[in-house]
Amino acid sequence: MNPSFHTIGIIAKTQEQRLGHILSALIGHLRHHRRRILLDDTVLPWLGDAADSLPVPRSQMAAEADLVIVVGGDGTFLGAARTLVDAKVPLLGINAGRLGFLVDVSPHEMLGRLDEILSGLYVEDQRSMLHARLLRGDDVVAAQDALNDVVMHIRDAVRMIEFDTWINGRFVNTQRADGMVVATPTGSTAYALSGGGPILSPCLEAVVMVPICPHGLSNRPLVVPASSRIEIAVNEHSRTLAQVAFDGQDTFDMEPLDRIVIEPKPCKLRLIHPIGHDYLQILRVKLGWGEQP
């Protein structure tokens, strides 16, 4: 039997009309089970006068919660993951968004699944993450974690970036493209998939590098070990301004000769899934694959 959860944090999407009903049902159910509840400030606007406690900072939630429930879409989940991964607190996603690869519990089955999870009936999954730094000479301009991907892309012009790539200090190539996606297995179903990259099973210790609209037809997605140190540098001859984005949420401008250094994050993200979680079924449903006859 898995450990049970007694102190539960709740984080919500900031813009979604139906959240009030979902959150009220969720909080009422947890109170019925006599669980201690920690509310993020994203939750309170949806509760109105029903809110009877003050929000807690994410740092307190990270330190005290046994489980954090994220109500929203994958974007909400990504933001929560990046702020809570270092605390090693497990996350459970309730899907109030659209596609939802990470938030795999639907609102209509939420209470039943929650009963199972509170009873210790669940599956824990660990996902690898990336840690990336934007370097300008010897200065660190930005340092961020990413669960899905680190993306270098065109800033504001419809022309290609010229950039160089290295893996573990070894030169790979110089490319002209609209950018580069470096994705974890979790992120392989996001931007990397749209760029023609492969779907990687979440249990793989790998990273995929997917060029965005490359000029050369021989520039194809490249899968490398998760332990790889990947470096991408804007070529001094590039005339196009570039940006780097971390999980599509935090974005920083790049200058010629700036470098992005991407390495594996030492600790992994803990995910909680209901009993019967089936990654292949999720792919089949979310991507509209054909069912068995």
C-alpha positions as CSV (number, residue, x, y, z in Angstrom):
1,M,0.0,0.0,0.0
2,N,1.3,3.5,-0.9
3,P,1.6,6.2,1.8
4,S,-1.6,8.3,2.3
5,F,-1.7,12.1,2.0
6,H,-2.8,14.3,4.9
7,T,-1.8,17.9,3.9
8,I,-2.9,18.8,0.4
9,G,-2.1,21.9,-1.6
10,I,-4.4,23.2,-4.4
11,I,-3.3,25.3,-7.4
12,A,-5.7,26.4,-10.1
13,K,-5.7,27.8,-13.6
14,T,-6.2,31.6,-13.6
15,Q,-8.8,31.8,-16.4
16,E,-11.4,29.1,-16.8
17,Q,-15.1,29.6,-16.3
18,R,-16.0,26.2,-14.8
19,L,-13.3,26.2,-12.1
20,G,-15.5,27.5,-9.3
21,H,-17.7,24.4,-9.4
22,I,-14.8,22.0,-9.6
23,L,-12.8,23.6,-6.8
24,S,-15.8,23.8,-4.5
25,A,-16.5,20.1,-5.0
26,L,-12.8,19.3,-4.5
27,I,-12.3,21.3,-1.3
28,G,-15.6,20.1,0.2
29,H,-14.6,16.5,-0.5
30,L,-11.2,17.0,1.1
31,R,-12.8,18.6,4.2
32,H,-15.1,15.6,4.4
33,H,-12.1,13.4,4.6
34,R,-10.6,15.7,7.3
35,R,-7.5,16.7,5.3
36,R,-5.6,19.8,5.9
37,I,-5.8,22.1,2.8
38,L,-3.3,24.7,1.6
39,L,-4.7,27.1,-1.0
40,D,-2.6,28.8,-3.6
41,D,-3.6,32.4,-4.4
42,T,-4.8,31.2,-7.8
43,V,-7.7,29.4,-6.1
44,L,-9.3,32.2,-4.0
45,P,-10.9,34.2,-6.9
46,W,-13.0,31.1,-7.8
47,L,-14.3,30.6,-4.3
48,G,-15.6,34.1,-3.6
49,D,-17.3,34.3,-0.2
50,A,-16.9,30.5,0.2
51,A,-13.1,31.0,0.8
52,D,-12.6,30.6,4.6
53,S,-8.8,30.6,4.6
54,L,-5.9,32.8,3.4
55,P,-3.6,31.7,0.6
56,V,-0.2,30.4,1.4
57,P,3.0,31.1,-0.5
58,R,4.3,28.4,-2.8
59,S,7.3,28.0,-0.5
60,Q,5.1,27.1,2.4
61,M,3.1,24.7,0.2
62,A,6.3,23.1,-1.0
63,A,7.5,22.6,2.6
64,E,4.3,21.4,4.2
65,A,2.2,19.6,1.6
66,D,2.2,15.8,1.1
67,L,0.4,16.2,-2.2
68,V,-0.4,19.2,-4.5
69,I,-3.5,19.0,-6.7
70,V,-3.3,21.1,-9.9
71,V,-6.7,22.0,-11.4
72,G,-6.3,23.3,-15.0
73,G,-4.5,22.4,-18.1
74,D,-1.0,21.3,-19.0
75,G,0.2,25.0,-18.8
76,T,-0.9,25.3,-15.2
77,F,0.7,22.0,-14.4
78,L,4.0,23.0,-16.0
79,G,4.1,26.2,-13.9
80,A,3.4,24.2,-10.7
81,A,6.0,21.6,-11.6
82,R,8.8,24.2,-12.0
83,T,8.1,25.8,-8.7
84,L,7.6,22.6,-6.7
85,V,10.1,20.0,-8.1
86,D,12.9,20.8,-5.7
87,A,10.6,20.1,-2.8
88,K,10.0,16.6,-4.2
89,V,6.3,17.0,-3.4
90,P,4.1,14.8,-5.8
91,L,1.6,16.4,-8.1
92,L,-1.9,15.3,-9.2
93,G,-3.5,16.9,-12.2
94,I,-7.3,17.5,-12.7
95,N,-8.0,18.4,-16.3
96,A,-9.9,21.7,-16.7
97,G,-8.1,22.7,-19.8
98,R,-8.0,21.3,-23.3
99,L,-5.6,18.5,-24.4
100,G,-4.2,17.5,-21.0
101,F,-1.4,15.0,-21.3
102,L,-0.2,15.8,-17.8
103,V,-3.6,16.4,-16.1
104,D,-5.1,13.0,-16.6
105,V,-8.0,13.0,-14.1
106,S,-11.3,14.4,-15.6
107,P,-13.6,16.5,-13.5
108,H,-16.5,13.9,-13.7
109,E,-14.3,11.1,-12.2
110,M,-12.4,13.4,-9.8
111,L,-14.1,12.5,-6.5
112,G,-14.0,8.8,-7.1
113,R,-10.4,8.8,-8.1
114,L,-9.6,11.1,-5.2
115,D,-11.1,8.5,-2.8
116,E,-8.8,5.9,-4.2
117,I,-5.7,8.1,-4.0
118,L,-6.4,9.2,-0.4
119,S,-6.7,5.5,0.4
120,G,-3.2,4.8,-1.0
121,L,-4.4,3.4,-4.3
122,Y,-2.4,5.2,-6.9
123,V,0.6,4.9,-9.3
124,E,3.6,7.2,-8.9
125,D,5.6,8.3,-11.9
126,Q,8.8,10.2,-12.0
127,R,9.6,12.5,-14.9
128,S,13.0,13.9,-15.9
129,M,13.5,17.7,-16.2
130,L,16.0,20.0,-17.8
131,H,18.0,22.8,-16.3
132,A,19.2,25.5,-18.7
133,R,21.3,28.6,-18.6
134,L,21.4,31.5,-21.0
135,L,25.1,32.7,-21.1
136,R,26.4,36.0,-22.4
137,G,30.1,35.7,-22.2
138,D,30.8,34.6,-18.6
139,D,27.5,36.1,-17.3
140,V,24.5,34.0,-16.6
141,V,21.5,36.0,-18.0
142,A,18.9,33.4,-17.0
143,A,18.7,30.0,-15.3
144,Q,15.5,28.0,-15.5
145,D,14.1,24.5,-15.2
146,A,11.8,22.9,-17.8
147,L,9.6,19.9,-17.6
148,N,8.6,20.0,-21.3
149,D,11.2,21.8,-23.3
150,V,13.8,24.6,-23.9
151,V,13.1,26.3,-27.2
152,M,15.3,28.8,-29.1
153,H,13.2,30.6,-31.7
154,I,12.9,33.7,-33.9
155,R,12.1,36.8,-31.9
156,D,10.2,39.0,-34.4
157,A,11.2,38.5,-38.0
158,V,10.3,35.9,-40.6
159,R,13.9,34.8,-41.4
160,M,16.1,32.0,-40.2
161,I,18.5,31.9,-37.3
162,E,22.1,30.6,-37.9
163,F,23.3,28.7,-34.9
164,D,25.8,26.1,-33.8
165,T,25.2,23.0,-31.6
166,W,27.5,20.9,-29.4
167,I,26.8,17.8,-27.3
168,N,29.2,17.0,-24.4
169,G,31.7,19.5,-25.8
170,R,31.7,18.0,-29.3
171,F,30.7,20.1,-32.2
172,V,27.6,18.7,-34.0
173,N,26.7,21.2,-36.8
174,T,25.8,24.6,-37.9
175,Q,22.2,25.0,-38.8
176,R,19.9,27.6,-40.4
177,A,16.4,27.2,-39.1
178,D,13.6,28.9,-37.3
179,G,15.0,27.6,-34.1
180,M,15.6,24.4,-32.0
181,V,13.4,22.5,-29.5
182,V,15.2,20.5,-26.9
183,A,12.6,18.3,-25.2
184,T,12.3,15.7,-22.5
185,P,10.2,12.6,-23.1
186,T,7.3,14.4,-21.3
187,G,7.8,17.3,-23.8
188,S,8.0,15.1,-26.8
189,T,4.2,15.3,-27.2
190,A,4.3,19.1,-27.2
191,Y,6.1,21.6,-29.5
192,A,8.6,18.9,-30.5
193,L,5.8,16.7,-31.9
194,S,4.5,19.6,-34.0
195,G,8.1,20.0,-35.4
196,G,8.1,16.4,-36.6
197,G,9.9,14.9,-33.6
198,P,9.3,11.4,-32.2
199,I,7.1,10.5,-29.3
200,L,9.4,9.3,-26.4
201,S,8.0,7.1,-23.7
202,P,8.2,9.0,-20.3
203,C,10.3,6.2,-18.8
204,L,13.1,6.7,-21.3
205,E,16.3,8.5,-20.1
206,A,16.6,10.6,-23.3
207,V,16.3,14.0,-24.8
208,V,15.2,14.9,-28.3
209,M,16.6,17.8,-30.3
210,V,14.1,19.0,-33.0
211,P,15.1,21.7,-35.5
212,I,12.2,24.1,-36.3
213,C,11.7,24.4,-40.1
214,P,15.4,23.7,-41.0
215,H,16.7,25.0,-44.3
216,G,18.6,21.7,-45.0
217,L,16.5,18.6,-45.5
218,S,19.2,16.5,-43.8
219,N,18.7,18.3,-40.5
220,R,16.5,15.8,-38.7
221,P,15.5,15.3,-35.0
222,L,18.2,13.8,-32.9
223,V,17.7,11.6,-29.8
224,V,20.5,11.7,-27.3
225,P,21.0,10.4,-23.7
226,A,19.4,12.3,-20.9
227,S,22.8,12.8,-19.3
228,S,24.0,14.9,-22.3
229,R,25.2,18.5,-22.0
230,I,23.7,20.3,-24.9
231,E,24.9,23.7,-26.0
232,I,23.3,26.0,-28.6
233,A,25.0,29.2,-29.7
234,V,23.7,32.0,-32.0
235,N,26.2,32.2,-34.7
236,E,28.1,35.5,-35.0
237,H,26.9,35.7,-38.7
238,S,23.2,35.4,-37.8
239,R,21.3,38.5,-38.7
240,T,18.1,37.3,-37.0
241,L,17.2,38.1,-33.4
242,A,16.4,35.1,-31.2
243,Q,14.7,34.3,-27.9
244,V,14.8,31.3,-25.6
245,A,11.7,30.0,-23.9
246,F,11.4,27.7,-21.0
247,D,8.2,25.5,-21.1
248,G,6.7,28.3,-23.2
249,Q,6.3,30.4,-20.0
250,D,9.4,32.4,-19.4
251,T,11.1,34.0,-22.4
252,F,14.5,35.9,-22.7
253,D,16.0,37.8,-25.6
254,M,19.3,36.5,-27.0
255,E,22.1,38.4,-28.7
256,P,24.7,37.1,-31.2
257,L,27.2,34.7,-29.6
258,D,24.8,34.0,-26.6
259,R,24.8,30.4,-25.6
260,I,22.1,28.1,-24.1
261,V,23.6,25.3,-22.0
262,I,21.1,22.5,-21.2
263,E,21.7,19.7,-18.8
264,P,19.6,17.2,-16.9
265,K,18.1,18.5,-13.6
266,P,19.4,16.3,-10.8
267,C,16.0,15.6,-9.2
268,K,12.9,14.3,-11.0
269,L,9.3,15.4,-10.8
270,R,6.9,13.1,-8.9
271,L,3.5,12.6,-10.6
272,I,0.6,10.8,-9.1
273,H,-1.8,8.9,-11.4
274,P,-5.0,6.9,-10.7
275,I,-4.8,3.1,-10.6
276,G,-5.0,1.8,-14.2
277,H,-3.1,4.7,-15.7
278,D,-2.2,3.8,-19.3
279,Y,0.2,6.1,-21.2
280,L,-0.6,4.4,-24.5
281,Q,-4.3,4.9,-24.0
282,I,-3.7,8.6,-23.2
283,L,-1.9,8.9,-26.5
284,R,-4.6,7.1,-28.4
285,V,-7.3,9.4,-26.9
286,K,-5.5,12.7,-27.0
287,L,-4.1,12.2,-30.5
288,G,-7.2,10.6,-32.0
289,W,-5.5,7.3,-33.0
290,G,-7.7,4.6,-34.4
291,E,-9.3,2.1,-31.9
292,Q,-9.1,-1.6,-32.3
293,P,-11.8,-3.0,-34.6
